[in-house]
Amino acid sequence: MLRRSLRACAAEGMLAEIVAACAGASVMTGWAIHLGASPVVTGLLVAVPHVAQLFHLPAGWTTARFGHRRACLMLVGASRQVTLPLVALPFLPISDATRLTLLISLVALAGVLAVLGNNAWATWMAELVPSRIRGRYFGRRTALCTAGSAAACAAAGALLDWATRHGVAGEALAGLQLTASAVGAATVALMARQHDPRPQIEPAPLRPRLFLKPLRDHRLRPVLLYQLAWNGAVGLAGSFFALHMLTNLKMGFTLVALHGAATAAVKMLTASRWGHLIDRWGPRRVLVITSFALAAILPIWLLPTETRLWPLAVDALLAGTFWCGQSLASFALPLAVTPRSGRPYYLGAYTAASGLGFTAGAALGGTLAAAFHDLRLLFVLSALLRFGSAFLARRVPEPRSDAVTERLAA
C-alpha cells in the first residue's frame, strides 16, 4: 500500500506542475499584459499565491478539524477548479479593468484554498513518507516534477508567443486555464489513491491556544525568523523577474519559458543528490549553504541586455542547482523540527511566516518599482537582504532524530 501511495504521489506531483505551468507567474504576467495592467498591479497578481500563505495559520485548524487526507482532497481540489470561470473572461462584454478585478479575485481565492489544502498535504506527507527515506523520496519526486514543469512551461510559453503574434492571446489564455482545470481534476483522483497511515477518528475541537503554541516553542522561533527574513528578501524582487524579461529584455514568452525550463532541468538533475545530502547532513546545513549561494548569484541579473542574454543561461544553471536544494531543505526542515502533536499548527506558523515575509517584500518592491522605474534596483536590494537572511539560517536548530522515536513507537 505504501509503494502504491508513493507512486501515486509522484505522478500527482508531475501533473500538478502542469497545472502550475498553465496558471503560474509567466501566464499571470501574460494575463496582466493582455489586460493592460500596470507594473505594480502585475507584481501584485504574481505575488497573490505568496500573499495567501498568511492563511496557513487558520489552515492548522482546518487540517485538524477535517483530518489531513480529507482536508487535502477537498481544499486542493477546490483550489484547482475555482479559477475555471477565467475560461470565459476574455469573451465577457466588460471593461479590462473589471476583467482584471475578477482575475485577481479568483486567483486570490484559489491561492487561499491552495494554502489551506497544502497545510493538510504537508501534514499527510509527514505521516505517509517514513523519515529515513524522506529526503531521497522527495528528491526523486522533485526530479520528476521538474521534468513535467520544464515541458509544460516551454509549451505554454510557445503557445502564448504564437497567440500574441496572431492576435488571439485571450483565447490562448482561456485555453491554458481550461487545461489547468482538467489536469487539476486528474491530480485529485491520484491523491485519492494514496492511503492515510494515521486517519483521524474524531474531529478536533477549535482550541485557540494551539495557534500560539508554535510561537512559544524556542526551537521553532529561529526557524520562523529565518523564514520571515528570507521570504521578505525573495519577495522584494520575486514578482518582477518575468516582467523584466518581457518588457526590458524583450525576450518574449518562449524565451522566458525556455529560461524556466532550463532552470527546471537543472533542478531535475540535482534533486536526487540534494535529497541524499539532506538525509546525510540534515536540512539545516543544506539550508545554510543554499541561502548564501542564492544571495551570491542574484547580481547576475544586472548583466543581461536585449542583445546579451547569455548571463541568463548561467543563472539558470546556478539558480536551478541551489533553489532545488533550498526548496527541498525548506520542505524537510519543518517536518523534522516539529513534534507530531499539533504538527498542522506548527506547519501553519512556519508557512505563514513565509507568506508574511513575502507579502511585505512584494509590497516594498512594488512601491520601489513605481518610484524608480528600474527593476534592477530591486535585484540589488534583494541580494543584500538575502545575504543578511542567510546568517539567520545558521541559528536554525538541528532537527530532532525521528528514527529512535519511530522504533520505540513500533
N, C-alpha and C positions, 0 to 999 in steps of 0.2 A: 504493500500500500504506500509506503514512504517513497519508493522508487517511482511509482506511477505519479504521485503528487509532485515530486521534484521535476519530472519530465514535463508535466502539465504547466508547472510554474515557469519553466524556461521558455516553453512555447508561448505562454501568455505574455511574457516579457518582450519577446520579439514582436508580437502583434501590437503590443502597447506602444512600441516605438513607431510603428506605422501611424497609429493614432496621433502621437506627438508630432510626427513629421507633417501631418496634414493640418495640424492646428497649433504648431509651435511658433517660436519667435519670428522666423522668416516669413511664415504665412501671415501672422498677425501684423507684421510690418507691411506686407502686401495689402492686407485689408485697409490699414491706415492710409497708405499712399493712394489706394483706389478711392477712398472716401475723402481725400484732401485734408487729412489731419495734420496738425502742427507737430514739430519735433517733440514738444512737451507731452502732448496727448499720445503720440506714438510710443514714447518711453513709458507712459502710464499703462498703456494697453499691454505692452510686452511684460511689464512688471506685475500685472494683476495676479498671475499664479503665485508669485512670491509673496505679494502682499497678503494673499489669502492664507499664508502659513500662520498668521496670527490666530486663526481659528483652531489651531492644534490644541489649545488649552481646553475648550469645551469638547474637543474630539476625544479626549481621555474619558469623558463621561459617556459619550455615545458608544464607544468601544466596550466599556464596562457594562453599560446598560443592556446592549443587544447581543454581546458576545462578538469576539473578533471576526469570526468567519461570516456570520450573518450580516454584521455591520459592513464588512468589506464588500460583500456581494451587492448589497442594496445601494450603498453610497457610491462606490466606484462605478457601478453600472449606471446610476443616475447621472453621474458627472460626465460620462461619455455619450449621453443621449440628450442632455438638456440644451446643447447648442445646435441640435438638429434644425430648429427654425431658421438658422443662418442660411440654409439652402435657399430659402425664398427671399433673403434680404436684398440681393441686387435687383430684384424684379418688383419690389413694392413701390407703389406710387407715392413716395415720401421723400423729403429732402435728405441730402447726405448727412446733415447734422443729426437728424433723427435716426438715420441708419447707424451712425457712429455711437449714439447713445444706446441703442438696442444692442449693438455689438459688445460694447463694454459691459453692459448689464448682464448679458448671457454668459460672457467669458468670466465675469466675476462670480456668478452663481456656480458655474462649472468648477471654478477654482476652489470655492468653499466646499463643495461636495467632494471634490477630489482630496482635499486636505483631511476631511473627516474620514473618508474611506482609507486613505493611506496610513493614518494612525492605526486603524484596525488591521491593515495589511502587515505593517511592520510588527505589530504585536503577534499576529498569526505566524509570521515567518520566524520570530524568535522561538516559538514553540515547535514549529514544524521542522526546521533545519537544525540538526544537532550542532552544538557549539564547536565540536572538534573538527568539523568539515565546513564550517560556515564561510570562512574566507575563501577556500578553494571553490566551493559550490557557487558563491555569488561572483567570484572571479570568472568562472566559466559562463555563468548566466549573463554577466555583463558583456563578455565577448560576443555571445550570440545576439544579444540585444543591440549592440553597436553595429553588428553586421546588418541587421534589419534596418537600423536607423540610417546608416550610410546610403543604402539603396533607396530607401523611401525619401530621404531628403533630396537626393540627386534627382529623382523622378519628379518630385513636387516643384523643385526649382526650375527644371527644364520646362515643365508644363506652364508655370507662371510666366516665364520669359516668352514662350511661344504665344501664349494668350495675350500678353501685353502688346506684342508686335502686331497681332491680328485684331486688336480692339475687343477682345472677349474676356478681359480679366475677371469681370464679375461672374461670368459663367464658370470659369476655371476655379475661382474661389468657392463657389457653391458646390462644384463637383468634389473638391477636396474635403469639404465639410461632410458631404454625403458619404464619402469613403471612410472618413474618421468615425462616423456613427455606426456604419455597417461593421467595420472591423472591431469597434468597441463592443458591439454585441457579442462578437466571437470571443473576445477576451474574457467576458463574464462567464461564458459557457466553459471555458478552460479553467477558470478559477473554481467553478462549481465541482470540477473533477478532483480537487485537492481536499484531502481529509483534514480533520481537526483533531490533533492528538490530545487536546485538553478542552473538550467542549464545556461551555458554561451551562450549568443546570438551571440556575435561577437568576433573574435579572438583578443586577447590583443596584442598590439604592443610591440616590444622589447624596454625597457627603462632601460639602464644601471644603472641609479641612484637607481632603485628599488633594485638592488643587494646589494647596500651599506646601504639601509635604516635600515635593522635589526642591523647592526653594530653600527649605531648611536643611537639606542634605549637603553637608560640607564637601562630599566627594563630587557632587554634581555642579556646584557653583562655578568652579574654574571652567568646566565644560560649557556652561551656559554663557559665561563671559566671553570665551573664545568664539562661540557661535554668533553672539551678538556683534562683536567687533569684526570678525571675518566677513560675515554676510553684509554688514554695512559697507565695508571696503569693496566687496564684489558688486553690490547693488549700485554703487556710485556710477559705474560705467557699464554694468552688465546689460542694461536695456538699450544700449546705443551702438553696439558693435555692428549689428545688421544694418542699421540706419546709416552708419558711417561708410560701410562698404557700398551701399546702394546709391547714396546721394553724393558723397565726397569722392569716393574712389571710382564711381561709375562702373561697378562690376557687373550689375545685372543679377537676376535671381539664380541663374545657372551657376555662375562662378561663386556666388555666396553659398549655394548648396554644395558645390564641389569642395569648398573650404570646410564646410561642416562634415561632408562625407570623408574627407581625408583625416580630419580630427577623429572621427568615429572609427576609421580603420586602424589608426594608431592605438586607440583605446582597446579595440578588439584584440590586437596583437599583444598588448601588455597586460590585459586584465588578469589572465591566469597567473602571471608572475607576481603581480601585486597581491593577488589572493593568497599565494603561498607565503609571501613576505608578511602579510598580516597574521596568518596562522603562526608563523615562526617568531616574529618580533612583537606582535601585538599592534593594534590600530594606533596607539599613541605615537610610536616612533615614526610610523609611516605618515601620520598627520603632520608632524613637525617638519619632516623632510619635504613633503609636497607643498606645504604652505610657504616655506621660504623659496622654493623653486618657482612657484606660480607668481610670487611677488617679483622675482628677478626677471622673468621673461616677458612681463606685460609691456615694458617700454619698446618691445619690438613693433608695437602698433604705431609708433611715431615714425617709422621708416617708410611704409608704403606710400606711393603716389599713383595717379592714374596710369602712368607709364612704367611704374616699378612696383610690381605686385609680388615679386619673389619672396620678400620677407614674410608674407603670409604663409608660404609653404613651411618656412622654419617654425613659425608659430604653431601651425597645425601639428608638426612633429613633436614639439616640446609640450605644448598645451595638452595634446591628446594623451601624452605619456603621464604627465603629472596630475591632470584633472582626473584621470582614471583612478590613480592611487588615492587622491584626496577624497573622491566621492565614495569609494569603497571603504576607506577608513572612517569617514564620517557616518556611513551607514552602520558599520560594525561597532563603532565606539559606544553608542548609547545602549546597544544590545548587551555589551559586555560590562558596562559600569552600572547599569540599573538593576535593581532587585526584581525578581519575578512578581512579588506582591506589589500591586499598584503600578506595574510597568506602563500601562496606557497613559497614566498621568505624567510619568517621567518622560516618556517619548513626546507627549504633548508639550511639556515645558521646553524640551530640547528643540523641537522644530518651531515652536512659537518664538523662541529667541532668534532663530534663523530668520523667520519672517519679519520680526520687528526690526532687526538689523538691516535686512534688505530693503524694507519699506522706507526707513529713514535715509538710507544711502540713495535709493532711487529718487526720493523727493528732493534731496540736495542736488543730485545730478541733474534732474530736470530744471531746477532753478538756475544752476550754473550754465547749463546749455542754452537756456533762454537769454541769459545775461551776456554771455561772452561769445556765443555762436561758434565755438571751436571745440569740437568733441575731444580733440587730443588733450586738452587740459584735464578732462575727466580721467583719461588713461594715466596721466602722470600722478594725479592725486590718488587714484585707486591703487597704483603700485606702491606708493608710500604708505598708505593705510594698510595694505596687505602685509607689508614688511613688518609694521608695528604689531599687527594682529598675530603674525607668526610666532612672535615671542610668547604670546599668551598660550599657544599650543604646548609650550614646554611645561606649563604649570598644570596641564591636564593630568589627572592621576592615572596610574597604571590600572588597567582593568582587573577586576576580580577573575580568578580562575574558576570557571564553572564545572570543570571536569570532575573534581573531587566531589563537589556538591551533587552532581548528577549520579555519580556512582553510589553515594550514600543513599540518595533517594531511591535508586533502583534496589 
